[in-house]
Amino acid sequence: MRISNITWAGLLLALTLQACVTINIYFPAAAAEKAADKIIDEVWQLKEGQPANTDPAAPAK
């Protein structure tokens, strides 16, 4: 069974395009740490029986 030149060209093109796709996701360390601290504080407040502050505009205590 012989594969045509068009099939080889299509296969080569598909492999080339696949090899060129890269997804980079960067997470700023400071922002991630701040978000983690906020979540931890909310969990501790819930454990101590205090209601969680669900209003983002409310001042922090």
Predicted model as a PDB file, atoms N, CA, C, CB and O in Angstrom, pLDDT in the B-factor column:
MODEL        1                                                                  
ATOM      1  N   MET A   1       0.846  -1.181   0.000  1.00 58.00           N  
ATOM      2  CA  MET A   1       0.000   0.000   0.000  1.00 58.00           C  
ATOM      3  C   MET A   1       0.890   1.242   0.000  1.00 58.00           C  
ATOM      4  CB  MET A   1      -0.962  -0.001   1.225  1.00 58.00           C  
ATOM      5  O   MET A   1       1.743   1.399   0.873  1.00 58.00           O  
ATOM      6  N   ARG A   2       0.695   2.099  -0.953  1.00 72.00           N  
ATOM      7  CA  ARG A   2       1.534   3.284  -1.127  1.00 72.00           C  
ATOM      8  C   ARG A   2       0.771   4.524  -0.651  1.00 72.00           C  
ATOM      9  CB  ARG A   2       1.968   3.443  -2.615  1.00 72.00           C  
ATOM     10  O   ARG A   2      -0.402   4.700  -0.979  1.00 72.00           O  
ATOM     11  N   ILE A   3       1.442   5.380   0.124  1.00 73.00           N  
ATOM     12  CA  ILE A   3       0.844   6.608   0.620  1.00 73.00           C  
ATOM     13  C   ILE A   3       1.228   7.739  -0.327  1.00 73.00           C  
ATOM     14  CB  ILE A   3       1.302   6.914   2.084  1.00 73.00           C  
ATOM     15  O   ILE A   3       2.398   7.891  -0.680  1.00 73.00           O  
ATOM     16  N   SER A   4       0.242   8.530  -0.735  1.00 85.00           N  
ATOM     17  CA  SER A   4       0.492   9.591  -1.715  1.00 85.00           C  
ATOM     18  C   SER A   4       1.253  10.757  -1.090  1.00 85.00           C  
ATOM     19  CB  SER A   4      -0.829  10.088  -2.308  1.00 85.00           C  
ATOM     20  O   SER A   4       1.316  10.899   0.131  1.00 85.00           O  
ATOM     21  N   ASN A   5       1.825  11.582  -1.953  1.00 84.00           N  
ATOM     22  CA  ASN A   5       2.563  12.754  -1.501  1.00 84.00           C  
ATOM     23  C   ASN A   5       1.659  13.740  -0.771  1.00 84.00           C  
ATOM     24  CB  ASN A   5       3.233  13.438  -2.680  1.00 84.00           C  
ATOM     25  O   ASN A   5       2.100  14.410   0.163  1.00 84.00           O  
ATOM     26  N   ILE A   6       0.409  13.834  -1.184  1.00 85.00           N  
ATOM     27  CA  ILE A   6      -0.535  14.743  -0.520  1.00 85.00           C  
ATOM     28  C   ILE A   6      -0.784  14.285   0.914  1.00 85.00           C  
ATOM     29  CB  ILE A   6      -1.874  14.814  -1.302  1.00 85.00           C  
ATOM     30  O   ILE A   6      -0.867  15.111   1.823  1.00 85.00           O  
ATOM     31  N   THR A   7      -0.902  12.993   1.119  1.00 89.00           N  
ATOM     32  CA  THR A   7      -1.111  12.461   2.471  1.00 89.00           C  
ATOM     33  C   THR A   7       0.105  12.757   3.351  1.00 89.00           C  
ATOM     34  CB  THR A   7      -1.382  10.934   2.421  1.00 89.00           C  
ATOM     35  O   THR A   7      -0.039  13.172   4.501  1.00 89.00           O  
ATOM     36  N   TRP A   8       1.303  12.538   2.801  1.00 88.00           N  
ATOM     37  CA  TRP A   8       2.521  12.838   3.562  1.00 88.00           C  
ATOM     38  C   TRP A   8       2.608  14.321   3.895  1.00 88.00           C  
ATOM     39  CB  TRP A   8       3.767  12.404   2.778  1.00 88.00           C  
ATOM     40  O   TRP A   8       2.984  14.684   5.009  1.00 88.00           O  
ATOM     41  N   ALA A   9       2.263  15.177   2.943  1.00 91.00           N  
ATOM     42  CA  ALA A   9       2.316  16.622   3.168  1.00 91.00           C  
ATOM     43  C   ALA A   9       1.319  17.030   4.249  1.00 91.00           C  
ATOM     44  CB  ALA A   9       2.029  17.387   1.860  1.00 91.00           C  
ATOM     45  O   ALA A   9       1.628  17.860   5.104  1.00 91.00           O  
ATOM     46  N   GLY A  10       0.127  16.446   4.207  1.00 91.00           N  
ATOM     47  CA  GLY A  10      -0.882  16.739   5.230  1.00 91.00           C  
ATOM     48  C   GLY A  10      -0.444  16.280   6.606  1.00 91.00           C  
ATOM     49  O   GLY A  10      -0.650  16.982   7.597  1.00 91.00           O  
ATOM     50  N   LEU A  11       0.154  15.112   6.669  1.00 91.00           N  
ATOM     51  CA  LEU A  11       0.647  14.589   7.944  1.00 91.00           C  
ATOM     52  C   LEU A  11       1.777  15.459   8.494  1.00 91.00           C  
ATOM     53  CB  LEU A  11       1.130  13.142   7.777  1.00 91.00           C  
ATOM     54  O   LEU A  11       1.818  15.751   9.689  1.00 91.00           O  
ATOM     55  N   LEU A  12       2.675  15.862   7.628  1.00 91.00           N  
ATOM     56  CA  LEU A  12       3.783  16.721   8.035  1.00 91.00           C  
ATOM     57  C   LEU A  12       3.272  18.079   8.515  1.00 91.00           C  
ATOM     58  CB  LEU A  12       4.770  16.906   6.873  1.00 91.00           C  
ATOM     59  O   LEU A  12       3.764  18.614   9.509  1.00 91.00           O  
ATOM     60  N   LEU A  13       2.300  18.629   7.818  1.00 91.00           N  
ATOM     61  CA  LEU A  13       1.715  19.913   8.216  1.00 91.00           C  
ATOM     62  C   LEU A  13       1.027  19.797   9.583  1.00 91.00           C  
ATOM     63  CB  LEU A  13       0.704  20.399   7.149  1.00 91.00           C  
ATOM     64  O   LEU A  13       1.184  20.674  10.432  1.00 91.00           O  
ATOM     65  N   ALA A  14       0.279  18.734   9.791  1.00 89.00           N  
ATOM     66  CA  ALA A  14      -0.412  18.535  11.069  1.00 89.00           C  
ATOM     67  C   ALA A  14       0.588  18.406  12.219  1.00 89.00           C  
ATOM     68  CB  ALA A  14      -1.308  17.285  11.005  1.00 89.00           C  
ATOM     69  O   ALA A  14       0.386  18.993  13.281  1.00 89.00           O  
ATOM     70  N   LEU A  15       1.646  17.654  12.019  1.00 87.00           N  
ATOM     71  CA  LEU A  15       2.660  17.492  13.067  1.00 87.00           C  
ATOM     72  C   LEU A  15       3.390  18.801  13.345  1.00 87.00           C  
ATOM     73  CB  LEU A  15       3.667  16.411  12.669  1.00 87.00           C  
ATOM     74  O   LEU A  15       3.707  19.104  14.496  1.00 87.00           O  
ATOM     75  N   THR A  16       3.657  19.579  12.296  1.00 87.00           N  
ATOM     76  CA  THR A  16       4.340  20.858  12.461  1.00 87.00           C  
ATOM     77  C   THR A  16       3.479  21.830  13.257  1.00 87.00           C  
ATOM     78  CB  THR A  16       4.694  21.458  11.096  1.00 87.00           C  
ATOM     79  O   THR A  16       3.968  22.493  14.172  1.00 87.00           O  
ATOM     80  N   LEU A  17       2.205  21.914  12.912  1.00 84.00           N  
ATOM     81  CA  LEU A  17       1.309  22.821  13.637  1.00 84.00           C  
ATOM     82  C   LEU A  17       1.154  22.397  15.094  1.00 84.00           C  
ATOM     83  CB  LEU A  17      -0.065  22.870  12.959  1.00 84.00           C  
ATOM     84  O   LEU A  17       1.125  23.241  15.989  1.00 84.00           O  
ATOM     85  N   GLN A  18       1.057  21.114  15.327  1.00 79.00           N  
ATOM     86  CA  GLN A  18       0.912  20.614  16.699  1.00 79.00           C  
ATOM     87  C   GLN A  18       2.165  20.926  17.521  1.00 79.00           C  
ATOM     88  CB  GLN A  18       0.641  19.089  16.694  1.00 79.00           C  
ATOM     89  O   GLN A  18       2.053  21.243  18.705  1.00 79.00           O  
ATOM     90  N   ALA A  19       3.318  20.847  16.937  1.00 76.00           N  
ATOM     91  CA  ALA A  19       4.565  21.100  17.642  1.00 76.00           C  
ATOM     92  C   ALA A  19       4.744  22.572  17.988  1.00 76.00           C  
ATOM     93  CB  ALA A  19       5.728  20.626  16.812  1.00 76.00           C  
ATOM     94  O   ALA A  19       5.498  22.906  18.902  1.00 76.00           O  
ATOM     95  N   CYS A  20       4.055  23.459  17.262  1.00 73.00           N  
ATOM     96  CA  CYS A  20       4.220  24.892  17.480  1.00 73.00           C  
ATOM     97  C   CYS A  20       3.282  25.456  18.539  1.00 73.00           C  
ATOM     98  CB  CYS A  20       4.008  25.622  16.195  1.00 73.00           C  
ATOM     99  O   CYS A  20       3.435  26.612  18.934  1.00 73.00           O  
ATOM    100  N   VAL A  21       2.334  24.686  19.000  1.00 68.00           N  
ATOM    101  CA  VAL A  21       1.360  25.184  19.967  1.00 68.00           C  
ATOM    102  C   VAL A  21       1.925  25.035  21.376  1.00 68.00           C  
ATOM    103  CB  VAL A  21       0.009  24.429  19.835  1.00 68.00           C  
ATOM    104  O   VAL A  21       2.266  23.935  21.810  1.00 68.00           O  
ATOM    105  N   THR A  22       2.018  26.153  22.078  1.00 70.00           N  
ATOM    106  CA  THR A  22       2.503  26.157  23.453  1.00 70.00           C  
ATOM    107  C   THR A  22       1.581  27.029  24.278  1.00 70.00           C  
ATOM    108  CB  THR A  22       3.974  26.659  23.540  1.00 70.00           C  
ATOM    109  O   THR A  22       1.211  28.124  23.853  1.00 70.00           O  
ATOM    110  N   ILE A  23       1.211  26.555  25.444  1.00 73.00           N  
ATOM    111  CA  ILE A  23       0.366  27.345  26.340  1.00 73.00           C  
ATOM    112  C   ILE A  23       1.180  27.622  27.593  1.00 73.00           C  
ATOM    113  CB  ILE A  23      -0.986  26.602  26.681  1.00 73.00           C  
ATOM    114  O   ILE A  23       1.593  26.701  28.297  1.00 73.00           O  
ATOM    115  N   ASN A  24       1.404  28.902  27.861  1.00 73.00           N  
ATOM    116  CA  ASN A  24       2.136  29.310  29.048  1.00 73.00           C  
ATOM    117  C   ASN A  24       1.182  30.043  29.981  1.00 73.00           C  
ATOM    118  CB  ASN A  24       3.354  30.203  28.678  1.00 73.00           C  
ATOM    119  O   ASN A  24       0.522  31.003  29.584  1.00 73.00           O  
ATOM    120  N   ILE A  25       1.118  29.590  31.200  1.00 76.00           N  
ATOM    121  CA  ILE A  25       0.282  30.241  32.202  1.00 76.00           C  
ATOM    122  C   ILE A  25       1.203  30.634  33.350  1.00 76.00           C  
ATOM    123  CB  ILE A  25      -0.897  29.302  32.692  1.00 76.00           C  
ATOM    124  O   ILE A  25       1.899  29.795  33.922  1.00 76.00           O  
ATOM    125  N   TYR A  26       1.195  31.916  33.673  1.00 77.00           N  
ATOM    126  CA  TYR A  26       2.036  32.419  34.743  1.00 77.00           C  
ATOM    127  C   TYR A  26       1.162  32.885  35.899  1.00 77.00           C  
ATOM    128  CB  TYR A  26       2.937  33.563  34.241  1.00 77.00           C  
ATOM    129  O   TYR A  26       0.225  33.658  35.698  1.00 77.00           O  
ATOM    130  N   PHE A  27       1.461  32.425  37.098  1.00 74.00           N  
ATOM    131  CA  PHE A  27       0.748  32.842  38.284  1.00 74.00           C  
ATOM    132  C   PHE A  27       1.682  33.708  39.113  1.00 74.00           C  
ATOM    133  CB  PHE A  27       0.236  31.620  39.097  1.00 74.00           C  
ATOM    134  O   PHE A  27       2.719  33.239  39.581  1.00 74.00           O  
ATOM    135  N   PRO A  28       1.316  34.970  39.294  1.00 85.00           N  
ATOM    136  CA  PRO A  28       2.151  35.824  40.141  1.00 85.00           C  
ATOM    137  C   PRO A  28       2.151  35.281  41.575  1.00 85.00           C  
ATOM    138  CB  PRO A  28       1.645  37.302  40.110  1.00 85.00           C  
ATOM    139  O   PRO A  28       1.090  35.064  42.160  1.00 85.00           O  
ATOM    140  N   ALA A  29       3.312  35.070  42.119  1.00 87.00           N  
ATOM    141  CA  ALA A  29       3.429  34.456  43.441  1.00 87.00           C  
ATOM    142  C   ALA A  29       2.780  35.316  44.523  1.00 87.00           C  
ATOM    143  CB  ALA A  29       4.896  34.216  43.780  1.00 87.00           C  
ATOM    144  O   ALA A  29       2.120  34.785  45.416  1.00 87.00           O  
ATOM    145  N   ALA A  30       2.954  36.619  44.456  1.00 88.00           N  
ATOM    146  CA  ALA A  30       2.395  37.490  45.483  1.00 88.00           C  
ATOM    147  C   ALA A  30       0.869  37.443  45.473  1.00 88.00           C  
ATOM    148  CB  ALA A  30       2.879  38.927  45.283  1.00 88.00           C  
ATOM    149  O   ALA A  30       0.245  37.403  46.533  1.00 88.00           O  
ATOM    150  N   ALA A  31       0.271  37.448  44.299  1.00 87.00           N  
ATOM    151  CA  ALA A  31      -1.189  37.413  44.208  1.00 87.00           C  
ATOM    152  C   ALA A  31      -1.730  36.071  44.691  1.00 87.00           C  
ATOM    153  CB  ALA A  31      -1.644  37.679  42.764  1.00 87.00           C  
ATOM    154  O   ALA A  31      -2.761  36.027  45.362  1.00 87.00           O  
ATOM    155  N   ALA A  32      -1.052  34.988  44.359  1.00 87.00           N  
ATOM    156  CA  ALA A  32      -1.485  33.672  44.808  1.00 87.00           C  
ATOM    157  C   ALA A  32      -1.375  33.554  46.323  1.00 87.00           C  
ATOM    158  CB  ALA A  32      -0.659  32.577  44.130  1.00 87.00           C  
ATOM    159  O   ALA A  32      -2.255  32.985  46.969  1.00 87.00           O  
ATOM    160  N   GLU A  33      -0.301  34.087  46.888  1.00 91.00           N  
ATOM    161  CA  GLU A  33      -0.128  34.035  48.341  1.00 91.00           C  
ATOM    162  C   GLU A  33      -1.184  34.877  49.046  1.00 91.00           C  
ATOM    163  CB  GLU A  33       1.274  34.516  48.731  1.00 91.00           C  
ATOM    164  O   GLU A  33      -1.707  34.467  50.083  1.00 91.00           O  
ATOM    165  N   LYS A  34      -1.499  36.029  48.508  1.00 92.00           N  
ATOM    166  CA  LYS A  34      -2.516  36.899  49.094  1.00 92.00           C  
ATOM    167  C   LYS A  34      -3.879  36.211  49.071  1.00 92.00           C  
ATOM    168  CB  LYS A  34      -2.579  38.244  48.341  1.00 92.00           C  
ATOM    169  O   LYS A  34      -4.612  36.254  50.059  1.00 92.00           O  
ATOM    170  N   ALA A  35      -4.220  35.581  47.956  1.00 91.00           N  
ATOM    171  CA  ALA A  35      -5.490  34.870  47.851  1.00 91.00           C  
ATOM    172  C   ALA A  35      -5.544  33.700  48.824  1.00 91.00           C  
ATOM    173  CB  ALA A  35      -5.708  34.376  46.420  1.00 91.00           C  
ATOM    174  O   ALA A  35      -6.584  33.446  49.431  1.00 91.00           O  
ATOM    175  N   ALA A  36      -4.441  32.990  48.976  1.00 92.00           N  
ATOM    176  CA  ALA A  36      -4.398  31.867  49.915  1.00 92.00           C  
ATOM    177  C   ALA A  36      -4.561  32.356  51.349  1.00 92.00           C  
ATOM    178  CB  ALA A  36      -3.079  31.089  49.767  1.00 92.00           C  
ATOM    179  O   ALA A  36      -5.271  31.730  52.136  1.00 92.00           O  
ATOM    180  N   ASP A  37      -3.919  33.458  51.698  1.00 93.00           N  
ATOM    181  CA  ASP A  37      -4.062  34.017  53.044  1.00 93.00           C  
ATOM    182  C   ASP A  37      -5.499  34.424  53.326  1.00 93.00           C  
ATOM    183  CB  ASP A  37      -3.138  35.219  53.222  1.00 93.00           C  
ATOM    184  O   ASP A  37      -6.004  34.219  54.430  1.00 93.00           O  
ATOM    185  N   LYS A  38      -6.152  34.995  52.335  1.00 93.00           N  
ATOM    186  CA  LYS A  38      -7.549  35.415  52.500  1.00 93.00           C  
ATOM    187  C   LYS A  38      -8.440  34.205  52.756  1.00 93.00           C  
ATOM    188  CB  LYS A  38      -8.038  36.185  51.252  1.00 93.00           C  
ATOM    189  O   LYS A  38      -9.305  34.243  53.631  1.00 93.00           O  
ATOM    190  N   ILE A  39      -8.232  33.135  51.995  1.00 92.00           N  
ATOM    191  CA  ILE A  39      -9.033  31.923  52.168  1.00 92.00           C  
ATOM    192  C   ILE A  39      -8.786  31.318  53.544  1.00 92.00           C  
ATOM    193  CB  ILE A  39      -8.712  30.894  51.065  1.00 92.00           C  
ATOM    194  O   ILE A  39      -9.728  30.893  54.212  1.00 92.00           O  
ATOM    195  N   ILE A  40      -7.546  31.276  53.965  1.00 91.00           N  
ATOM    196  CA  ILE A  40      -7.219  30.721  55.286  1.00 91.00           C  
ATOM    197  C   ILE A  40      -7.872  31.542  56.387  1.00 91.00           C  
ATOM    198  CB  ILE A  40      -5.693  30.673  55.496  1.00 91.00           C  
ATOM    199  O   ILE A  40      -8.419  30.978  57.334  1.00 91.00           O  
ATOM    200  N   ASP A  41      -7.823  32.870  56.277  1.00 91.00           N  
ATOM    201  CA  ASP A  41      -8.461  33.729  57.274  1.00 91.00           C  
ATOM    202  C   ASP A  41      -9.962  33.477  57.338  1.00 91.00           C  
ATOM    203  CB  ASP A  41      -8.191  35.201  56.962  1.00 91.00           C  
ATOM    204  O   ASP A  41     -10.534  33.429  58.427  1.00 91.00           O  
ATOM    205  N   GLU A  42     -10.606  33.315  56.185  1.00 89.00           N  
ATOM    206  CA  GLU A  42     -12.046  33.052  56.162  1.00 89.00           C  
ATOM    207  C   GLU A  42     -12.368  31.712  56.813  1.00 89.00           C  
ATOM    208  CB  GLU A  42     -12.574  33.076  54.721  1.00 89.00           C  
ATOM    209  O   GLU A  42     -13.354  31.601  57.541  1.00 89.00           O  
ATOM    210  N   VAL A  43     -11.556  30.701  56.563  1.00 88.00           N  
ATOM    211  CA  VAL A  43     -11.794  29.390  57.170  1.00 88.00           C  
ATOM    212  C   VAL A  43     -11.645  29.475  58.682  1.00 88.00           C  
ATOM    213  CB  VAL A  43     -10.826  28.337  56.595  1.00 88.00           C  
ATOM    214  O   VAL A  43     -12.457  28.900  59.406  1.00 88.00           O  
ATOM    215  N   TRP A  44     -10.641  30.169  59.175  1.00 86.00           N  
ATOM    216  CA  TRP A  44     -10.450  30.308  60.614  1.00 86.00           C  
ATOM    217  C   TRP A  44     -11.609  31.065  61.250  1.00 86.00           C  
ATOM    218  CB  TRP A  44      -9.133  31.020  60.911  1.00 86.00           C  
ATOM    219  O   TRP A  44     -12.025  30.734  62.360  1.00 86.00           O  
ATOM    220  N   GLN A  45     -12.130  32.067  60.568  1.00 85.00           N  
ATOM    221  CA  GLN A  45     -13.275  32.802  61.104  1.00 85.00           C  
ATOM    222  C   GLN A  45     -14.483  31.891  61.216  1.00 85.00           C  
ATOM    223  CB  GLN A  45     -13.605  34.015  60.222  1.00 85.00           C  
ATOM    224  O   GLN A  45     -15.224  31.974  62.196  1.00 85.00           O  
ATOM    225  N   LEU A  46     -14.699  31.026  60.242  1.00 76.00           N  
ATOM    226  CA  LEU A  46     -15.820  30.106  60.294  1.00 76.00           C  
ATOM    227  C   LEU A  46     -15.653  29.102  61.429  1.00 76.00           C  
ATOM    228  CB  LEU A  46     -15.970  29.380  58.962  1.00 76.00           C  
ATOM    229  O   LEU A  46     -16.634  28.741  62.079  1.00 76.00           O  
ATOM    230  N   LYS A  47     -14.442  28.651  61.675  1.00 72.00           N  
ATOM    231  CA  LYS A  47     -14.198  27.703  62.756  1.00 72.00           C  
ATOM    232  C   LYS A  47     -14.406  28.335  64.123  1.00 72.00           C  
ATOM    233  CB  LYS A  47     -12.795  27.149  62.656  1.00 72.00           C  
ATOM    234  O   LYS A  47     -14.792  27.650  65.070  1.00 72.00           O  
ATOM    235  N   GLU A  48     -14.153  29.635  64.235  1.00 69.00           N  
ATOM    236  CA  GLU A  48     -14.310  30.331  65.505  1.00 69.00           C  
ATOM    237  C   GLU A  48     -15.744  30.788  65.732  1.00 69.00           C  
ATOM    238  CB  GLU A  48     -13.376  31.520  65.563  1.00 69.00           C  
ATOM    239  O   GLU A  48     -16.043  31.400  66.758  1.00 69.00           O  
ATOM    240  N   GLY A  49     -16.636  30.498  64.787  1.00 67.00           N  
ATOM    241  CA  GLY A  49     -18.030  30.847  64.951  1.00 67.00           C  
ATOM    242  C   GLY A  49     -18.407  32.220  64.442  1.00 67.00           C  
ATOM    243  O   GLY A  49     -19.560  32.629  64.579  1.00 67.00           O  
ATOM    244  N   GLN A  50     -17.480  32.934  63.866  1.00 58.00           N  
ATOM    245  CA  GLN A  50     -17.772  34.251  63.320  1.00 58.00           C  
ATOM    246  C   GLN A  50     -18.224  34.093  61.868  1.00 58.00           C  
ATOM    247  CB  GLN A  50     -16.530  35.188  63.422  1.00 58.00           C  
ATOM    248  O   GLN A  50     -17.715  33.239  61.143  1.00 58.00           O  
ATOM    249  N   PRO A  51     -19.176  34.916  61.453  1.00 59.00           N  
ATOM    250  CA  PRO A  51     -19.587  34.816  60.056  1.00 59.00           C  
ATOM    251  C   PRO A  51     -18.493  35.297  59.122  1.00 59.00           C  
ATOM    252  CB  PRO A  51     -20.858  35.613  59.819  1.00 59.00           C  
ATOM    253  O   PRO A  51     -17.745  36.220  59.446  1.00 59.00           O  
ATOM    254  N   ALA A  52     -18.406  34.680  57.984  1.00 56.00           N  
ATOM    255  CA  ALA A  52     -17.400  35.083  56.981  1.00 56.00           C  
ATOM    256  C   ALA A  52     -17.815  36.384  56.356  1.00 56.00           C  
ATOM    257  CB  ALA A  52     -17.218  33.999  55.889  1.00 56.00           C  
ATOM    258  O   ALA A  52     -19.006  36.623  56.151  1.00 56.00           O  
ATOM    259  N   ASN A  53     -16.853  37.236  56.046  1.00 60.00           N  
ATOM    260  CA  ASN A  53     -17.120  38.507  55.403  1.00 60.00           C  
ATOM    261  C   ASN A  53     -17.300  38.251  53.904  1.00 60.00           C  
ATOM    262  CB  ASN A  53     -15.969  39.533  55.676  1.00 60.00           C  
ATOM    263  O   ASN A  53     -16.321  38.028  53.191  1.00 60.00           O  
ATOM    264  N   THR A  54     -18.551  38.283  53.424  1.00 61.00           N  
ATOM    265  CA  THR A  54     -18.812  37.983  52.023  1.00 61.00           C  
ATOM    266  C   THR A  54     -18.883  39.252  51.189  1.00 61.00           C  
ATOM    267  CB  THR A  54     -20.104  37.196  51.883  1.00 61.00           C  
ATOM    268  O   THR A  54     -18.981  39.168  49.965  1.00 61.00           O  
ATOM    269  N   ASP A  55     -18.837  40.423  51.810  1.00 62.00           N  
ATOM    270  CA  ASP A  55     -18.903  41.695  51.091  1.00 62.00           C  
ATOM    271  C   ASP A  55     -17.503  42.178  50.796  1.00 62.00           C  
ATOM    272  CB  ASP A  55     -19.681  42.753  51.899  1.00 62.00           C  
ATOM    273  O   ASP A  55     -16.800  42.585  51.721  1.00 62.00           O  
ATOM    274  N   PRO A  56     -17.056  42.154  49.527  1.00 60.00           N  
ATOM    275  CA  PRO A  56     -15.679  42.580  49.227  1.00 60.00           C  
ATOM    276  C   PRO A  56     -15.448  44.065  49.459  1.00 60.00           C  
ATOM    277  CB  PRO A  56     -15.339  42.246  47.797  1.00 60.00           C  
ATOM    278  O   PRO A  56     -14.301  44.498  49.570  1.00 60.00           O  
ATOM    279  N   ALA A  57     -16.524  44.862  49.535  1.00 63.00           N  
ATOM    280  CA  ALA A  57     -16.366  46.304  49.753  1.00 63.00           C  
ATOM    281  C   ALA A  57     -16.270  46.657  51.240  1.00 63.00           C  
ATOM    282  CB  ALA A  57     -17.533  47.057  49.121  1.00 63.00           C  
ATOM    283  O   ALA A  57     -15.943  47.790  51.594  1.00 63.00           O  
ATOM    284  N   ALA A  58     -16.554  45.693  52.096  1.00 62.00           N  
ATOM    285  CA  ALA A  58     -16.513  45.953  53.538  1.00 62.00           C  
ATOM    286  C   ALA A  58     -15.068  46.092  53.998  1.00 62.00           C  
ATOM    287  CB  ALA A  58     -17.225  44.823  54.325  1.00 62.00           C  
ATOM    288  O   ALA A  58     -14.194  45.385  53.497  1.00 62.00           O  
ATOM    289  N   PRO A  59     -14.802  46.991  54.943  1.00 60.00           N  
ATOM    290  CA  PRO A  59     -13.424  47.142  55.436  1.00 60.00           C  
ATOM    291  C   PRO A  59     -12.984  45.916  56.231  1.00 60.00           C  
ATOM    292  CB  PRO A  59     -13.302  48.403  56.308  1.00 60.00           C  
ATOM    293  O   PRO A  59     -13.788  45.274  56.907  1.00 60.00           O  
ATOM    294  N   ALA A  60     -11.714  45.610  56.138  1.00 56.00           N  
ATOM    295  CA  ALA A  60     -11.159  44.474  56.881  1.00 56.00           C  
ATOM    296  C   ALA A  60     -11.040  44.816  58.349  1.00 56.00           C  
ATOM    297  CB  ALA A  60      -9.788  44.066  56.320  1.00 56.00           C  
ATOM    298  O   ALA A  60     -10.775  45.963  58.706  1.00 56.00           O  
ATOM    299  N   LYS A  61     -11.236  43.815  59.208  1.00 54.00           N  
ATOM    300  CA  LYS A  61     -11.151  44.029  60.656  1.00 54.00           C  
ATOM    301  C   LYS A  61      -9.770  43.714  61.166  1.00 54.00           C  
ATOM    302  CB  LYS A  61     -12.178  43.181  61.390  1.00 54.00           C  
ATOM    303  O   LYS A  61      -9.511  43.836  62.363  1.00 54.00           O  
TER     304      LYS A  61                                                      
ENDMDL                                                                          
END                                                                             
